[in-house]
Amino acid sequence: MASEPQYRKPGEKPISHESDEHLARKERVAKDSEDHGFHADIESQTADGHARLDVRIDGANGIVLGYEPQLSAQTARGMRAREGFRRRGGIQSVWDFADPDHAGIGAVPYVRTPNLPASVIRVQKNSIAVQDGNFVLEEGQCSQNGALTRCPEKPYDPENPTDAGYCGGWHRVLMPAHQSSTFTGEGGLTLTRFIVEAAAGERIPFQRGGHHGWLPAQRWQQYLEANGPAPDDKEPQPSVRQGDRHDRCTKDRPASQVRAEPKQRRGSRAIVLESRPRETEAARVPVDASGQAIPLCRFGCGQPASLPGPEGLPEHFSCRRKHEA
């Protein structure tokens, strides 16, 4: 009988600041990955030595996943910096947040899972639901009978929470799966399935308008067809170390140009790829067999009348009777 993989050397102590819940998430994901044929190592250094992965998962076709449970508070700026080290090291990171208000949500490729005790996490038969971070591509008319559940360009109004706010236009959006029109709440995505599919290349991280998330590979292909292969976000500016410090001196600059104020958290939301305004329909003018426009009834009923009355004007017999009554 094969022995279970060793994630810490015998006698090795866990990291001093690590909670039991954090350790349980790492061990659970490593075990689930191994069970599905993907080798996993806990606390693995990247090749360039700039980052230490909580769990390194060797996926298909050279994919390397870095699973990073993040249960403590961090700034979005700090999360982006840590993600940058991993991305430059060729790692596809999966940041796992339990707090729905965590500053890192949307700032890095992420999932959100429930805040569970370690004893529940370690039992592999207990599924861990992915509650956020998984997106789908939706498009359609922005109306009550359309494909979208609400207008993605209209802000939520807390004073009128039931206002759907449809604009009548057309949108193509990246929508969090749990907010999509096809979401039923049944048989939802689990963390195990997500990790395995990401390792297999069936889920791909995306970045759009500064917001990160994950898409199924088929949805990613639709995304490319809709938007082209060129990245939509600007390339990051070189750091001070890579440029001339004199050119980057901030002594005489306004504070607003030196360091921007902290941005509000980018929570789950629809990401608009394309929108078209409501198309105004031209007034349909009824025509006769020869293609000539049929005039409206002289008595103001608003309907076309093809037969002239005694005065030679278009009218309906019923309208004349009402008018003469």
C-alpha positions in Angstrom: 0.0 0.0 0.0 1.5 3.3 -1.1 2.3 5.8 1.7 0.9 9.3 1.8 3.2 12.0 0.4 5.3 13.8 3.0 4.7 17.5 2.9 7.0 18.4 5.8 10.1 16.6 6.8 9.9 14.4 9.8 10.2 16.5 12.9 10.0 19.8 11.0 7.8 22.3 12.7 5.1 24.3 10.9 5.7 28.0 10.2 5.4 29.9 13.4 2.8 32.4 12.2 0.7 29.8 10.3 -2.8 29.1 11.6 -4.1 25.6 11.6 -6.8 26.6 9.1 -4.1 27.9 6.7 -2.1 24.7 7.1 -5.2 22.5 6.6 -6.0 24.3 3.3 -2.5 23.7 2.0 -2.5 20.0 3.0 -6.0 19.5 1.5 -5.2 21.0 -1.9 -1.9 19.1 -2.0 -3.6 15.8 -1.3 -6.4 16.4 -3.7 -3.9 17.3 -6.5 -1.9 14.2 -5.8 -5.0 12.0 -5.9 -5.8 13.4 -9.4 -2.3 12.7 -10.7 -0.7 16.1 -10.3 2.5 16.3 -8.2 2.3 18.8 -5.3 4.9 20.2 -2.9 4.1 22.4 0.1 6.4 25.4 0.8 8.2 25.3 -2.5 10.7 28.1 -3.6 10.4 29.5 -7.1 13.4 28.9 -9.4 14.4 32.6 -9.2 14.2 32.5 -5.4 11.9 35.6 -5.4 8.8 33.8 -4.0 7.9 30.8 -1.9 4.7 29.0 -2.9 2.4 27.6 -0.2 1.6 24.7 -2.6 3.3 24.1 -5.9 1.3 21.9 -8.3 2.9 20.6 -11.5 0.1 20.6 -14.0 -0.3 19.4 -17.6 1.8 20.8 -20.5 4.2 22.7 -18.3 1.6 24.5 -16.2 2.8 25.3 -12.7 0.1 26.4 -10.2 0.8 28.2 -7.0 -2.0 27.7 -4.5 -2.0 30.6 -1.9 -4.6 30.6 0.8 -4.7 34.1 2.2 -6.6 34.3 5.5 -5.0 37.4 6.9 -5.6 41.0 5.9 -3.3 42.5 3.3 -3.4 45.6 1.1 -4.2 45.4 -2.6 -0.8 47.0 -3.4 1.0 44.3 -1.4 -1.0 41.5 -3.1 -0.2 42.8 -6.5 3.5 43.0 -5.7 3.5 39.4 -4.4 1.6 38.2 -7.5 4.1 40.0 -9.7 7.0 37.9 -8.4 5.0 34.8 -9.0 3.9 35.7 -12.5 7.5 36.7 -13.5 8.5 33.3 -12.2 6.1 31.5 -14.6 3.6 30.6 -11.9 -0.2 30.7 -12.3 -1.3 31.8 -8.9 -4.6 30.8 -7.3 -5.1 33.1 -4.3 -7.8 31.7 -2.0 -9.7 34.2 0.2 -12.2 33.5 2.8 -13.2 37.1 3.6 -15.6 38.5 1.0 -14.3 42.0 1.8 -10.6 41.2 1.4 -8.6 43.9 -0.4 -7.0 41.3 -2.7 -10.2 40.2 -4.3 -10.0 41.2 -8.0 -6.5 42.6 -7.6 -5.0 39.1 -8.2 -6.2 35.9 -9.8 -8.4 34.5 -7.0 -11.1 32.3 -5.7 -13.2 32.8 -2.6 -14.2 29.9 -0.4 -16.1 29.6 2.9 -14.3 30.3 6.2 -14.2 26.7 7.6 -12.5 25.2 10.6 -9.4 23.0 10.0 -11.2 19.9 11.1 -13.7 20.3 8.3 -11.2 21.2 5.6 -9.0 18.1 6.3 -11.8 15.7 5.6 -11.5 15.1 1.8 -15.2 14.0 1.4 -16.2 17.5 2.6 -16.5 19.6 -0.5 -15.3 23.2 -0.3 -17.4 25.5 -2.5 -15.9 28.1 -4.8 -18.1 31.1 -4.1 -16.4 33.7 -6.2 -13.5 34.3 -8.7 -14.9 32.0 -11.4 -16.3 34.0 -14.3 -18.4 33.2 -17.3 -19.0 35.1 -20.6 -22.5 36.3 -21.1 -24.0 38.6 -23.8 -27.5 39.7 -24.7 -30.2 42.3 -24.5 -30.3 44.4 -21.4 -34.1 44.0 -20.7 -36.3 42.2 -18.3 -36.8 39.4 -20.7 -33.1 39.4 -21.9 -30.2 37.2 -21.0 -28.7 39.5 -18.3 -29.9 39.5 -14.8 -29.3 43.3 -14.4 -27.6 46.1 -16.3 -23.8 45.8 -15.7 -23.3 49.5 -16.2 -25.8 50.8 -13.7 -24.5 51.0 -10.1 -26.3 49.1 -7.4 -28.6 51.4 -5.5 -28.8 50.4 -1.8 -31.9 52.5 -1.3 -33.7 50.6 -4.1 -32.2 47.1 -4.0 -35.0 45.5 -6.2 -34.3 47.9 -9.1 -33.0 45.8 -11.9 -32.1 48.9 -13.9 -32.2 47.7 -17.4 -31.0 50.1 -20.0 -32.4 48.5 -23.1 -29.0 48.2 -24.8 -26.8 45.2 -25.5 -23.8 44.0 -23.5 -21.0 41.4 -23.7 -19.7 40.9 -20.1 -17.5 38.7 -18.0 -19.9 37.8 -15.1 -19.1 36.1 -11.8 -20.6 32.6 -12.2 -22.8 33.0 -9.1 -24.3 36.2 -10.5 -24.9 34.8 -14.0 -28.3 34.1 -15.5 -27.5 30.4 -15.7 -26.5 29.9 -12.1 -28.9 27.6 -10.2 -27.0 27.0 -7.0 -27.0 23.3 -7.6 -23.9 21.3 -8.2 -21.6 24.3 -7.9 -17.9 24.4 -8.5 -15.7 23.0 -5.7 -12.2 24.0 -4.8 -10.9 20.5 -5.6 -12.5 20.5 -9.1 -11.2 24.1 -9.7 -7.6 23.2 -8.8 -7.6 20.0 -10.9 -9.1 21.8 -13.9 -6.7 24.7 -13.6 -3.8 22.3 -13.4 -5.1 20.5 -16.5 -5.4 23.8 -18.4 -9.2 23.8 -18.5 -9.3 27.0 -16.5 -7.3 30.1 -17.4 -6.6 33.3 -15.4 -7.6 36.6 -17.1 -7.1 40.3 -16.5 -9.4 42.9 -17.8 -9.5 46.6 -16.7 -7.3 45.9 -13.7 -9.6 43.1 -12.5 -8.4 39.5 -12.3 -10.3 36.2 -12.2 -10.6 32.8 -13.8 -12.5 31.6 -16.9 -13.1 28.1 -18.3 -10.9 27.6 -21.3 -13.8 27.6 -23.8 -15.0 30.9 -22.4 -11.5 32.2 -22.8 -11.6 31.3 -26.5 -14.8 33.3 -26.8 -13.2 36.1 -25.0 -10.3 36.2 -27.5 -12.7 36.0 -30.4 -14.6 39.0 -29.0 -11.6 41.1 -28.0 -8.5 39.9 -29.9 -5.3 38.5 -28.5 -3.7 41.8 -27.6 -3.6 42.5 -23.8 -6.0 45.3 -22.8 -4.1 46.5 -19.8 -1.1 48.8 -20.1 2.4 47.3 -19.5 3.6 48.2 -16.0 6.1 51.0 -15.8 9.7 50.1 -15.0 10.7 50.4 -11.3 13.1 53.0 -10.0 15.8 50.3 -10.0 15.4 49.8 -13.7 15.4 53.5 -14.6 17.2 56.8 -13.8 16.4 57.9 -10.3 16.8 61.6 -11.4 14.0 61.1 -13.9 11.8 59.6 -11.3 12.4 62.1 -8.5 9.1 62.9 -6.7 10.4 65.8 -4.5 8.7 68.6 -6.5 5.6 66.7 -7.7 2.2 67.1 -6.2 1.2 64.3 -3.8 -1.5 63.1 -6.2 1.3 62.3 -8.8 3.7 60.7 -6.3 1.4 58.0 -4.9 -2.2 57.6 -5.6 -4.7 57.3 -2.8 -5.7 53.7 -2.0 -8.4 52.6 -4.4 -11.6 51.1 -3.2 -11.8 47.3 -3.2 -12.7 45.8 -6.6 -15.2 43.3 -5.5 -17.1 40.9 -7.6 -18.9 42.6 -10.5 -19.6 42.2 -14.1 -16.8 43.3 -16.4 -18.1 45.0 -19.5 -16.3 43.9 -22.7 -18.6 45.6 -25.2 -21.9 47.6 -25.1 -24.2 48.9 -27.7 -27.0 51.5 -27.0 -30.7 50.8 -27.5 -31.5 50.7 -31.2 -34.4 53.0 -31.9 -36.9 51.4 -34.3 -38.0 53.5 -37.2 -41.7 54.0 -37.2 -43.3 51.4 -39.3 -45.5 52.9 -42.0 -48.1 50.6 -43.5 -48.2 50.4 -47.3 -50.6 49.0 -49.8 -50.0 46.5 -52.5 -48.4 49.0 -54.8 -46.0 50.1 -52.0 -47.7 53.4 -51.3 -48.1 54.6 -47.7 -51.6 54.1 -46.3 -52.8 57.3 -44.6 -54.2 57.4 -41.1 -57.9 57.7 -40.3 -59.0 61.3 -40.3 -60.9 60.9 -37.0 -57.7 60.3 -35.0 -57.9 56.6 -34.1 -54.3 56.2 -35.1 -54.9 53.3 -37.5 -54.4 53.3 -41.2 -57.5 53.8 -43.4 -57.4 52.8 -47.0 -60.9 53.9 -48.1 -61.9 57.6 -48.5 -65.1 58.9 -47.0 -67.6 61.3 -48.7 -65.2 64.2 -48.3 -62.5 62.2 -50.0 -60.4 61.8 -46.8 -59.3 58.5 -45.4 -61.6 57.2 -42.7 -63.2 54.1 -41.0 -66.9 53.7 -41.2 -67.0 52.8 -37.5 -65.1 56.0 -36.7 -67.5 58.1 -38.7 -70.4 56.7 -36.9 -68.8 57.4 -33.5 -68.0 60.9 -34.7 -71.6 61.6 -35.9 -73.2 60.1 -32.8 
